[in-house]
Amino acid sequence: LIKIVIRLILISKLFISNKFLLVAFALLLVTASCSTRKNTFTRRVYHNVTAHYNAYWNGNESVKEGVNELKKQAKDNYNTVLHIYNYGTEKNAQAVNPNMDRAIEKASKVIQKHSMQFDKKEHIKWVMYSYLLIGKANFYKQDYNAARRAFDHVERTFSYHPIKYEARLWLAKTYVQQGLYEKAIPIFENLQNDAKTTLLPWQVRREMPLVMADMHIAREKYKLAREEIIKAQELNKNKKLNTRLNYILAQLYQKEGRDNTASQYFAKVLKSPASFEMAFNARINLARVYNVNSGNRQMIVRELEKMLKDNKNDDFQDQIYYALADIALKDKNDTLGIKNLRKSVATSVDNDYQKAISSLRLADIYYQHKEYRPAQAYYDTALMVIPADFPNADEITARTEILTRLVDNLQTVHVQDSLQRLAAMPEAERLTIIDAAIAEYIRKEEEARRLEEEMRLADQAGAGLMGSRQMVDPTRGTTSLGGGGWYFYNPGAISMGYSEFTRKWGRRKLEDNWRLSNKREVNFDMTESGTVPSDSITQGKDGRGKGSDMKSRDTYLAGLPLTPESIEASNTQIAEALFEGGIIYLEELFDKPKA
C-alpha cells in the first residue's frame, strides 16, 4: 500500500501542490501507524500519544472526579483515631460507581486498541497504566477482589517495568482495606527491601509510609503509626494532608497519655487550613488534654462555654458538654461531671457515636458507684445507637442484659409494694391520690393536644406564607422568593421554615413521637411527700391499665390488691422478684451486701 501511494505521488507530483503533498504524506503516516502488528518507532509514538490523550486521559479524569466526590461524601468519625485515607461507606462508593465504570470502559478501550506486545513486553506505556487504572476504579468501588486481580496482573505481567512497584503498593492498600494485614505486611517488607537497592518511583516513596501508617492505625499499633506519619510528613508538602496528619498525630499522642505533646499538635491544626469540623474538634480536644496541674482551667471552661453560645456549634453541643464533663471529672468533681454528661446525652441528636460514648461513660460511673438503675438506663441508651463494630460491644450487651433483668425485678418489687401501700390506705385518702393521678393524666393529655394544635396552626401558617409570599410566575414556575415554585426547591423558604421550627420546637431528632421531649419517665422511688407515684398505680407487671379508660377511678382500683388472695399474689411476685434480684447481685454482679 505504501509503495503504491509513493509511486502515485511521484507520478503526479507535477500536477499536485506542495500543500496537498504534505496532507497526503500525513495521511500516509497515520495509515501506516494505526496497525499494532509491527514494532516500529512511528507506530509506538502514535499509539502512546493516542492512548494517553484520548481514552486513558478521559478515564483517569473520571476517576479523579469520582475521588473528589467521595471526599465530599465521606464523613470522618472524630470520636476515634482518624484514618489517613477515608474511602467512605459502601453507600458512598455506590454513588461514584458511574465514574469508575466509565474509567474501566475507557481503560479497556486503550488495552484493546493500542496494545503492542513483542518479545513478551508491552511497548505502549499507557496500556500498562490502563490495567492499573482498572484496579484503582474497582478499589474505589470497594470491589476489592476485582481490584486485587488487576493489581496482581500488573505486577506479574509487567515485572520488567517500574509500574510493578505502584501496583504492589495498591495491592497492599487493598489488603489493608479488607483487614488482611498478614498479606499486606510482606508486601511492605518487599518494597522496603527493594528500596535499598532500587530508587522506587516518587509516588511509591511518598505514599508508602502513609499506607503503612493507615494499617497500623487499623491494628491499633499507634506507636508504629506515629513513626510512619513522621516519615510521611518529610516527603509530603501538601498543606491539607499535613493538617490531617498533625491532627492524627495529636490523637496518637493523646492515646499514649502524652497530653502536652498532643496539645501542641492540636494547636498546629488550628493554625493550618483545617475544615470547620476538624478545627472544632481540635478545640474540643485541647480542652480534653487539659492537665489539672498545669492547665488553665478557667480559660478552657470559658472558651467551651463561649462555644456553647455560638449558633454555628448547635450541632456539636453534645461534644462540648462531654469536654466540660471531662474537665470536671479530672478535677474530681463527679457531680458536675455527671451533670454535663447527662446534658451531652440529651443534646446529642445526629451524632450517635458521641451519644454512645457519653452514655457509656455515664453508665460506667453509675455502675462503679453501684447505682444500678441509672446505670442500666444509660447502658440501654448506648446499646440503641452503637454500631456493630463498636469496641467491646459484646461486653456492653452482656452487662446491659444483666442490669435489665435486675431492674425488672426491682421494679416489680417497687410497683407491688406501692400498690399494697395504696390498698392499705383509708378509702378517702386512696381516692384522693387516684384523683390526683387522673388530673395529672388529663393535664398531660391536654398539653399534648395543645402542642398538636399549635403544630397544625403552624403548618397552616406555613402554607399561608407560601401562598401569600411566594407569588408564582405561571410562565416560569418560579416564586418571588427565588428558585422553583415547590417549597423544597426554594432555599429561602426552607431556611425560614427551619428557623421557625427551631424557635418553636428546639432541635428534635426525626423519629416517632418527636413532639415529646421526654418519651419515657420512670419513677423509682416514692415522691417526697411519701405518696405513691401515679405510674405505679397503672404500670403493674401484668400491664393492667393499657387500653383502659385512664380517666376512670375503676381503672386504677382494678389493679389494687384489696382482697386476701390478691395480696398473697402480690407478695408472691415480690418474693420471687427479690429472690431473682438477690441471685443476680450475688452471682453476676458479685455484690454480696446488696444480695
PyMOL commands that set and color helices and strands:
alter all, ss='L'
color gray80, all
select helices_A, chain A and resi 2-11+18-33+41-73+90-95+97-114+125-140+144-157+163-178+181-197+202-218+222-235+239-255+259-270+276-288+297-309+311-330+334-347+352-368+372-385+393-423+427-469+487-489+491-505+534-538+553-557+564-588
alter helices_A, ss='H'
color red, helices_A
select strands_A, chain A and resi 117-118+121-122
alter strands_A, ss='S'
color yellow, strands_A
deselect
rebuild
show_as cartoon
